[in-house]
Amino acid sequence: MKDPKFVIVIGASAGGMKALSEIVAQLQTEIDAAIFIVLHLSGTAISDFLKLHLQKFTSLPCEIAAEGAPIKKGHIYIAPPNIHLLIKKGNIILGRGPKENRWRPSIDVLFRSAAAAYNTRTIGIVLTGLLDDGTTGMLAIKRSGGACIVQDPNEAEYPDMPLSVLNNMEVNYCIPLADMEEVISEIIQTTPEEKPAPDDVIIESQIAERVVVDYDKVRQLGEKSIYACPDCGGGLWNISKGGDGQAKVDRYRCHIGHSYSEKDLVTKQEEVFESTLWVALRIMEERRNLLMKMEDDHAKKGFSTLAKGYKEKADEIQIHVNKLKEVLFASQKSV
């Protein structure tokens, strides 16, 4: 089967099921492109459900992406659960590297791999969703000469993702879902000259493939920051990129492969911070309980002075326990 002229990569999050259904329902059977989808929802395995759901709205074959499978035009490929979906020229790669922006599969990983492999023949689409997933991947497509489309945030169920893209770069189209097929068809009818993607886009795509996991390679991407990776504790590099008159997008990556936008880094730090406090609370309560047992044991043996010392230590820990609980419960109420 003839290789597709274009690849279309689509990223969505909250509200994405409905938006994806509307888009695939518009696609023509003779479309000279392959379509790839990453949907960020929960950590549950929804890929099979998404495949069956989307197949109801299109005659194009929908399938779960498989390692090494050839890329066929007119096919819709859906990222498998808990695995990055990447594309090379002509075939699919599944990556088992670290999460990016707290997600695996990651929209940004898919978009970046498409930009690295297909550059000007890549069409990126960001749909409804929370936070800023897809922004850095879309910037990679933009910098590689591809076409960038976002769903009109005025109609998006959750406008954060489209708005993030719009706030950080000039896109080719900001349109409602009803106009997607017409715009896609217009782009596919063009024949853009292919050009290599920027070196940093290619290196980051190789990192996601686990072809390159190298301190020196990551160092080439940016400057060492003062922050530590909340997942592995390694140092983070600031690899903020702009270009072509676009605003700089702040982003961080460790040499292991974890990567975060600025917003996602703050969110992940908060998660780790809260988790650490709960562990500290458990340890403190266990220590208090052990001291209370030692107090009781020594009191029964008549060692009143030792028993009193253990009680004082237990009471002191109880004060810290109460304060820590106040902090944890207050933070939960503010969410």
C-alpha positions in Angstrom: 0.0 0.0 0.0 1.2 3.5 -0.9 2.7 5.5 2.0 0.5 8.4 3.1 1.3 11.9 1.9 0.6 13.4 5.3 0.4 12.3 8.9 -2.3 13.8 11.1 -1.6 13.7 14.9 -4.4 14.6 17.2 -4.2 15.2 21.0 -7.1 15.6 23.4 -7.9 15.3 27.1 -11.0 16.1 29.1 -14.0 16.2 26.7 -12.0 14.6 24.0 -14.1 11.6 23.3 -16.9 13.6 21.8 -14.6 15.9 19.9 -12.7 13.0 18.4 -15.9 11.3 17.4 -17.0 14.4 15.5 -13.6 14.7 13.7 -13.3 11.1 12.5 -16.9 11.2 11.3 -15.9 13.9 8.8 -12.8 12.2 7.3 -13.1 11.0 3.8 -12.4 7.3 2.9 -9.9 8.4 0.3 -7.9 10.6 2.6 -4.2 10.6 1.7 -3.0 10.6 5.3 -2.6 8.4 8.3 -4.2 9.6 11.6 -2.7 9.1 15.1 -4.5 9.8 18.3 -3.5 10.2 21.9 -6.2 10.8 24.5 -5.2 11.9 28.0 -7.8 10.9 30.5 -7.2 8.7 33.5 -4.5 6.0 33.9 -7.0 3.4 33.0 -6.7 1.4 29.8 -9.3 3.1 27.5 -7.6 2.4 24.2 -9.8 -0.6 23.2 -12.9 1.3 24.3 -11.8 4.3 22.2 -11.2 2.2 19.2 -14.6 0.6 19.3 -16.3 3.9 20.0 -14.6 5.8 17.1 -15.2 2.9 14.7 -18.9 3.6 15.0 -18.4 7.0 13.4 -16.1 6.2 10.5 -15.5 3.7 7.8 -11.8 4.2 8.1 -10.2 1.3 10.0 -9.4 2.1 13.6 -6.7 0.1 15.3 -4.4 0.1 18.4 -0.9 1.0 17.3 1.5 -1.9 17.3 5.3 -1.9 17.5 6.9 -1.9 14.0 3.6 -1.8 12.1 3.7 -0.1 8.7 1.9 3.3 8.5 -1.0 3.0 6.0 -3.0 5.8 4.6 -6.6 6.0 5.6 -5.9 4.2 8.9 -6.6 5.6 12.4 -4.0 4.5 15.0 -4.8 4.9 18.7 -2.1 4.9 21.4 -2.0 1.8 23.5 -2.3 2.2 27.3 0.7 3.2 29.3 3.0 3.3 26.2 4.3 6.2 24.2 3.1 6.3 20.6 5.8 7.5 18.2 6.1 7.4 14.4 9.1 7.1 12.2 9.2 7.4 8.4 6.9 4.5 7.3 6.4 2.7 10.6 5.2 2.9 14.2 7.4 2.8 17.3 6.1 2.2 20.9 8.2 3.8 23.6 8.3 2.7 27.2 10.3 5.6 28.5 9.4 8.0 31.3 6.2 9.9 31.4 6.1 13.4 29.8 4.0 16.1 31.5 2.9 13.3 33.8 1.5 11.2 30.9 2.3 8.0 29.1 1.2 8.0 26.3 2.0 11.6 25.8 0.6 14.0 23.2 3.8 15.9 23.1 5.9 12.8 22.5 3.7 11.8 19.5 3.7 15.3 18.0 7.4 15.7 18.4 8.1 12.3 16.7 5.8 13.3 13.8 7.7 16.6 13.4 11.0 14.8 13.4 10.0 12.2 10.8 7.5 14.0 8.5 8.3 17.7 9.2 6.3 19.8 6.6 3.9 16.9 5.9 2.7 16.8 9.5 -0.7 18.2 10.6 -1.1 18.7 14.3 -4.5 19.1 16.0 -5.0 20.0 19.6 -8.6 19.6 21.0 -10.3 20.2 24.3 -8.5 19.4 27.5 -7.0 20.7 30.7 -3.7 22.4 31.4 -1.2 22.7 28.6 -0.6 19.3 27.2 0.2 19.4 23.5 1.7 22.9 23.5 5.4 21.9 23.2 4.6 19.2 20.7 2.7 21.6 18.6 5.6 24.1 18.8 7.9 21.3 17.4 5.5 20.8 14.5 5.5 24.6 13.9 9.3 24.8 14.0 9.5 21.9 11.6 7.2 23.5 9.0 4.1 21.5 9.7 0.5 22.8 9.9 -1.0 23.6 13.3 -4.7 23.5 14.0 -6.5 24.0 17.3 -10.1 23.6 18.2 -11.8 27.0 18.7 -11.6 27.4 22.5 -15.0 29.1 22.5 -16.6 25.7 21.7 -14.2 23.4 23.5 -15.7 21.7 26.5 -12.4 22.3 28.3 -10.5 25.2 26.6 -7.2 25.1 28.5 -5.2 23.1 25.9 -6.3 25.1 22.8 -5.8 28.3 24.7 -2.3 27.3 25.8 -1.3 26.7 22.2 -2.8 30.0 21.1 -1.0 31.8 23.9 2.4 30.5 22.9 2.5 30.5 19.2 0.8 31.5 15.9 -1.2 28.6 14.6 -2.4 28.1 11.0 -6.0 27.6 12.0 -8.2 28.1 15.0 -11.5 26.6 14.0 -14.6 24.8 15.2 -14.8 21.0 14.9 -17.3 21.3 12.0 -14.7 22.9 9.8 -11.9 20.4 10.5 -12.4 18.2 7.4 -12.5 21.1 5.0 -9.3 22.5 6.3 -7.5 19.1 6.5 -8.5 18.4 2.8 -7.1 21.8 1.7 -3.8 21.1 3.4 -3.5 17.6 2.0 -3.9 18.9 -1.5 -0.7 20.9 -1.2 2.7 19.5 -1.8 5.1 21.2 0.7 8.9 20.8 0.2 10.3 18.6 2.9 13.0 20.0 5.2 14.8 18.6 8.2 13.4 19.2 11.6 15.5 21.3 14.1 18.3 19.2 15.8 16.7 19.6 19.2 13.4 18.2 18.0 15.2 15.2 16.6 17.2 14.6 19.8 14.1 14.8 22.0 12.3 12.4 19.8 15.3 10.0 20.0 15.2 10.3 23.8 11.5 9.2 23.8 12.4 6.3 21.6 15.2 5.4 24.1 17.7 5.6 21.2 19.5 8.4 23.1 19.5 8.6 26.9 22.6 10.6 27.4 23.7 13.4 29.8 25.7 15.2 27.1 22.8 15.0 24.6 20.3 16.6 27.1 22.9 19.2 28.0 22.9 20.3 24.4 19.2 21.1 24.6 19.4 23.9 27.2 20.8 25.2 30.5 20.9 23.5 33.9 18.2 24.8 36.1 18.1 25.0 39.9 15.2 22.5 40.0 15.3 18.8 40.6 13.2 16.2 38.8 10.2 15.3 41.1 10.1 11.8 39.7 13.8 10.7 39.9 15.5 13.5 41.8 18.0 14.2 39.0 18.8 17.7 37.8 16.5 19.4 35.3 17.6 21.3 32.2 15.6 24.3 31.0 15.0 23.6 27.4 12.6 26.4 26.6 12.2 27.0 22.9 10.6 29.6 20.7 11.7 30.6 17.2 10.0 32.0 14.1 8.8 34.9 16.1 7.1 32.7 18.6 7.0 33.2 22.4 9.4 31.1 24.5 7.7 28.0 26.0 9.2 27.1 29.4 9.9 23.5 29.7 12.2 21.2 31.7 13.8 17.8 31.1 16.1 15.5 33.1 18.7 13.2 31.4 16.6 10.1 32.3 13.8 11.4 30.1 11.2 12.9 32.4 9.9 16.2 30.9 7.5 18.8 32.2 6.0 22.1 31.1 6.2 24.8 33.7 2.6 24.2 34.8 3.0 20.4 35.0 6.2 20.8 37.0 4.4 22.8 39.6 1.5 20.2 39.6 4.0 17.3 40.0 5.9 19.1 42.8 2.6 19.6 44.6 1.8 15.8 44.3 5.2 14.8 45.5 5.1 17.3 48.4 1.8 16.1 49.6 2.9 12.4 49.3 6.0 13.2 51.3 4.0 14.9 54.0 1.7 11.8 54.3 4.8 9.5 54.6 6.2 11.9 57.3 2.9 11.8 59.2 2.8 8.0 59.1 6.4 7.7 60.4 5.7 10.3 63.2 2.6 8.4 64.3 4.4 5.1 64.3 7.2 6.7 66.4 4.7 8.2 68.8 2.9 4.8 69.2 6.2 3.0 69.8 7.3 5.6 72.5 3.9 5.2 74.2 4.4 1.4 74.3 7.9 1.9 75.8 6.4 4.3 78.3 3.8 1.7 79.3 6.3 -1.2 79.4 8.7 0.8 81.7 5.9 2.0 83.9 4.8 -1.6 84.6 8.3 -2.5 85.6 8.5 0.5 88.0 10.9 2.6 86.0 8.9 5.8 86.4 11.7 8.2 85.4 12.3 6.4 82.1 8.6 6.1 81.5 8.2 9.8 82.0 10.9 10.5 79.5 9.2 8.4 76.8 5.9 10.1 77.5 7.4 13.6 77.1 8.9 12.5 73.7 5.5 11.0 72.6 3.7 14.2 73.7 6.1 16.3 71.7 5.7 14.3 68.6 1.9 14.5 69.1 2.1 18.3 68.8 3.9 18.0 65.4 1.4 15.3 64.3 -1.5 17.7 65.0 0.2 20.6 63.1 1.0 18.3 60.1 -2.6 17.1 60.0 -3.8 20.7 59.9 -1.5 21.4 56.9 -2.6 18.3 55.0 -6.3 18.8 55.6 -6.1 22.5 54.8 -4.4 21.7 51.5 -7.1 19.2 50.6 -9.9 21.8 51.3 -8.2 24.3 49.0 -8.2 21.9 46.0 
